[in-house]
Amino acid sequence: MSKKAAPQLPSDVRLMNATTAVLFTAFAALLLAAAGWWAVRHPLFAVAGITVQGDITHNSAATLRANVAPHLAGNFFTIDLAGTRRVFENVPWVRQAVVRREFPNRLRVTLQEHQAAAFWGEEGASRMVNGFGEVFEANAGEVELDGLPRLAGPDGQAPQVLAMYRAVAPLFEPLDLSAEELTLTGRGSWQVSLDTGAVVELGRGDVAEVVPRVQRFVQTLTQVASRYGRRPEALVSADLRYGDGYAIRLRGVGTVEAAPKRG
């Protein structure tokens, strides 16, 4: 037996149902809009406080809030979190900020500060390099770490300079010499200054090319200096840009050339 088709509602009833649905939807939308307008305008949702946590070694939470608050606009719902993050990251020493809302009227900010690895640029400059090779502005007088090296090079080359320093500096330690400055010139040549005042020309190249030259130098410097009754700390300057050796100057001794054989 075939099923009987369901009777169709009269057209006026269908029209009434459709109209009711449209009106209900419109009323719900208006209700939501009114609720949203109320929330946006109600003082309850005005940002009442900012909780700052994370790295605040160089910036107190109170100072951060005082400096950042005048730049914030909007309430809990409308405030621009990305813009707020940028405001915090413009504060000296702040590397990264994560900003979150906390209902109903607070912000929570987690900060990561730059960890200074070296000074950057000329003596007295206010720029530093962090452990990621990023250059940032800072008051050098706020740095509590002693013995930070000074690095210099063309704009955008800080990561490469930091990597070269980390590869080269330990090589001088067996000689009780410390690399205090490393410079990458505009022509691509490396120069290191030691704590004794000696200047060593390392030549051009990347880490894989420069490190072997420095290794040959430090492995033979003691022997070469001893020929003239001197120790490595008597070094005044050295030039490693020779194919099979290097040229050095020792304090109290005329120009000395050394060309150690490979092998």
C-alpha positions as CSV (number, residue, x, y, z in Angstrom):
1,M,0.0,0.0,0.0
2,S,1.3,3.4,-0.9
3,K,1.6,6.1,1.7
4,K,-0.6,9.1,1.5
5,A,1.2,12.3,0.8
6,A,1.3,14.7,3.7
7,P,-1.3,17.5,3.3
8,Q,0.3,20.8,2.3
9,L,-0.4,23.8,4.5
10,P,-2.3,26.7,3.0
11,S,-0.1,29.3,1.4
12,D,-1.2,32.0,4.0
13,V,-0.1,29.7,6.8
14,R,3.3,29.1,5.2
15,L,3.7,32.8,4.7
16,M,2.9,33.4,8.3
17,N,5.4,30.8,9.5
18,A,8.2,32.3,7.3
19,T,7.4,35.8,8.4
20,T,7.5,34.6,12.1
21,A,10.9,33.0,11.5
22,V,12.3,36.1,9.9
23,L,11.0,38.3,12.6
24,F,12.4,36.0,15.3
25,T,15.8,36.0,13.6
26,A,15.8,39.7,13.3
27,F,14.8,40.1,16.9
28,A,17.5,37.8,18.1
29,A,20.1,39.7,16.0
30,L,18.9,43.0,17.5
31,L,19.0,41.5,20.9
32,L,22.6,40.3,20.4
33,A,23.6,43.7,18.9
34,A,22.1,45.5,21.9
35,A,23.9,43.2,24.3
36,G,27.1,43.8,22.5
37,W,26.6,47.6,22.5
38,W,25.9,47.4,26.2
39,A,29.0,45.3,26.8
40,V,31.1,47.7,24.8
41,R,29.8,50.8,26.7
42,H,29.5,49.4,30.2
43,P,32.2,50.6,32.6
44,L,32.4,47.1,34.0
45,F,34.4,46.0,31.0
46,A,36.8,49.0,30.9
47,V,40.4,47.7,31.3
48,A,41.0,48.0,35.0
49,G,44.4,46.5,35.4
50,I,47.4,44.8,33.7
51,T,49.2,41.9,35.2
52,V,52.8,41.7,34.1
53,Q,54.8,38.6,34.6
54,G,57.9,36.9,33.1
55,D,61.2,38.6,32.7
56,I,61.2,42.0,34.3
57,T,64.8,42.3,35.4
58,H,65.4,45.7,33.6
59,N,61.8,47.0,33.8
60,S,59.6,46.9,36.9
61,A,55.9,45.9,36.4
62,A,54.8,49.2,37.8
63,T,57.0,51.2,35.4
64,L,55.8,49.1,32.4
65,R,52.2,49.6,33.3
66,A,52.7,53.4,33.7
67,N,54.5,53.7,30.3
68,V,52.2,51.5,28.3
69,A,48.7,52.4,29.7
70,P,48.5,55.8,27.9
71,H,48.9,54.1,24.6
72,L,46.1,51.6,25.1
73,A,42.6,52.2,23.7
74,G,39.3,50.3,24.0
75,N,37.9,48.1,26.6
76,F,38.1,44.4,27.4
77,F,36.3,43.4,24.1
78,T,37.6,46.0,21.7
79,I,41.3,46.5,22.8
80,D,43.8,45.6,20.0
81,L,45.9,42.8,21.4
82,A,48.4,42.9,18.6
83,G,48.8,46.6,19.0
84,T,49.2,46.2,22.8
85,R,51.9,43.6,22.2
86,R,53.8,46.0,19.9
87,V,53.6,48.8,22.6
88,F,55.2,46.5,25.2
89,E,57.8,45.3,22.7
90,N,58.8,48.9,22.1
91,V,59.9,49.2,25.7
92,P,63.7,48.9,26.1
93,W,65.0,45.3,26.9
94,V,61.6,43.7,26.0
95,R,62.2,41.1,23.2
96,Q,58.7,39.5,23.2
97,A,55.4,40.1,24.8
98,V,52.3,37.8,24.9
99,V,49.0,39.6,25.7
100,R,45.9,37.8,26.8
101,R,42.5,39.0,28.1
102,E,41.3,38.0,31.6
103,F,37.5,38.3,32.0
104,P,36.0,40.7,32.8
105,N,38.4,43.7,32.7
106,R,42.0,42.8,32.9
107,L,45.0,42.0,30.7
108,R,47.8,39.5,31.4
109,V,51.1,40.2,29.8
110,T,54.0,37.7,29.8
111,L,57.4,39.2,28.8
112,Q,60.6,37.8,27.6
113,E,63.6,40.2,27.9
114,H,66.7,40.3,25.7
115,Q,69.6,38.4,27.2
116,A,72.7,40.5,26.3
117,A,75.5,38.5,24.7
118,A,77.6,41.4,23.5
119,F,77.8,45.1,22.8
120,W,77.2,46.1,19.2
121,G,78.9,48.8,17.3
122,E,81.4,51.5,18.3
123,E,82.4,52.3,21.8
124,G,79.7,54.2,23.6
125,A,76.9,53.0,21.3
126,S,73.6,52.1,22.9
127,R,73.0,48.9,20.9
128,M,73.6,45.3,22.1
129,V,73.2,41.8,20.7
130,N,71.2,39.1,22.3
131,G,71.9,35.4,22.2
132,F,69.8,35.1,19.0
133,G,72.0,37.6,17.2
134,E,69.3,40.2,17.3
135,V,70.4,43.9,17.8
136,F,68.4,45.9,20.3
137,E,68.6,49.3,22.0
138,A,69.6,49.4,25.6
139,N,71.4,51.6,28.2
140,A,74.8,50.0,28.5
141,G,74.9,51.2,32.1
142,E,72.1,48.8,33.0
143,V,74.1,45.8,32.0
144,E,75.2,43.9,35.1
145,L,77.3,41.3,33.3
146,D,81.0,42.1,33.2
147,G,83.3,41.0,30.4
148,L,80.8,41.2,27.5
149,P,82.7,41.4,24.2
150,R,82.1,44.1,21.6
151,L,81.0,43.0,18.2
152,A,80.7,45.2,15.1
153,G,79.8,44.7,11.4
154,P,77.5,45.9,8.6
155,D,73.8,46.2,9.3
156,G,72.0,42.8,9.2
157,Q,75.2,40.8,9.9
158,A,75.0,40.6,13.7
159,P,74.0,36.8,13.7
160,Q,77.0,36.0,11.5
161,V,79.4,38.1,13.7
162,L,78.1,36.5,16.9
163,A,78.5,33.0,15.4
164,M,82.1,33.8,14.4
165,Y,82.9,35.1,17.8
166,R,81.5,32.0,19.5
167,A,83.7,29.8,17.2
168,V,86.9,31.8,17.4
169,A,87.0,33.2,21.0
170,P,87.5,29.8,22.7
171,L,90.5,29.1,20.6
172,F,92.6,31.8,22.3
173,E,91.8,30.5,25.8
174,P,94.6,27.9,26.0
175,L,97.0,30.8,25.5
176,D,95.4,32.7,28.4
177,L,94.3,35.3,25.9
178,S,90.8,36.7,25.7
179,A,89.0,37.9,22.6
180,E,87.4,41.2,23.6
181,E,86.3,42.6,20.2
182,L,85.5,41.1,16.8
183,T,84.8,43.2,13.8
184,L,83.6,42.3,10.3
185,T,84.6,45.0,7.9
186,G,82.6,46.3,5.0
187,R,84.9,44.4,2.7
188,G,84.2,41.1,4.5
189,S,87.4,40.7,6.5
190,W,87.5,39.6,10.2
191,Q,89.6,41.3,12.9
192,V,89.8,40.3,16.5
193,S,91.2,42.4,19.4
194,L,92.6,40.6,22.5
195,D,92.6,41.7,26.1
196,T,96.3,42.4,25.8
197,G,95.7,45.0,23.2
198,A,96.9,42.8,20.3
199,V,95.0,42.9,17.0
200,V,94.8,39.8,14.9
201,E,93.7,40.0,11.2
202,L,91.8,36.8,10.5
203,G,91.1,37.4,6.8
204,R,87.9,36.6,4.9
205,G,85.7,33.6,4.9
206,D,83.0,31.9,7.0
207,V,83.5,29.9,10.2
208,A,84.7,26.8,8.3
209,E,87.4,28.8,6.6
210,V,88.5,31.1,9.4
211,V,88.7,28.6,12.3
212,P,91.4,26.4,10.8
213,R,93.6,29.5,10.3
214,V,93.1,30.5,13.9
215,Q,93.8,27.0,15.1
216,R,97.2,26.9,13.3
217,F,98.0,30.3,14.7
218,V,97.3,29.5,18.4
219,Q,99.0,26.0,18.1
220,T,102.3,27.5,17.0
221,L,102.3,31.0,18.6
222,T,103.9,29.8,21.9
223,Q,106.7,28.1,20.0
224,V,107.4,31.0,17.7
225,A,107.3,33.6,20.5
226,S,109.7,31.5,22.6
227,R,112.4,31.7,19.9
228,Y,112.6,35.4,20.8
229,G,112.4,34.9,24.6
230,R,108.7,36.0,24.6
231,R,105.4,34.6,25.7
232,P,102.1,34.8,23.8
233,E,101.0,37.8,25.8
234,A,103.8,39.8,24.1
235,L,101.9,39.6,20.9
236,V,101.3,43.1,19.4
237,S,99.6,42.1,16.1
238,A,99.2,39.2,13.8
239,D,98.2,38.7,10.2
240,L,96.7,35.4,9.3
241,R,95.9,36.3,5.7
242,Y,98.8,34.3,4.3
243,G,98.3,31.0,2.5
244,D,100.6,28.8,4.6
245,G,101.4,30.9,7.7
246,Y,101.1,34.2,9.3
247,A,103.1,37.4,10.2
248,I,103.4,38.6,13.8
249,R,104.8,41.4,15.8
250,L,106.1,40.8,19.3
251,R,106.6,43.5,21.9
252,G,110.3,44.4,22.1
253,V,111.1,42.4,18.9
254,G,111.3,43.5,15.3
255,T,108.9,42.1,12.7
256,V,108.7,38.4,12.8
257,E,107.3,36.2,10.1
258,A,106.2,32.6,10.7
259,A,105.1,30.1,8.1
260,P,104.3,26.8,9.8
261,K,104.1,23.9,7.4
262,R,100.8,22.0,7.1
263,G,100.8,18.4,7.9
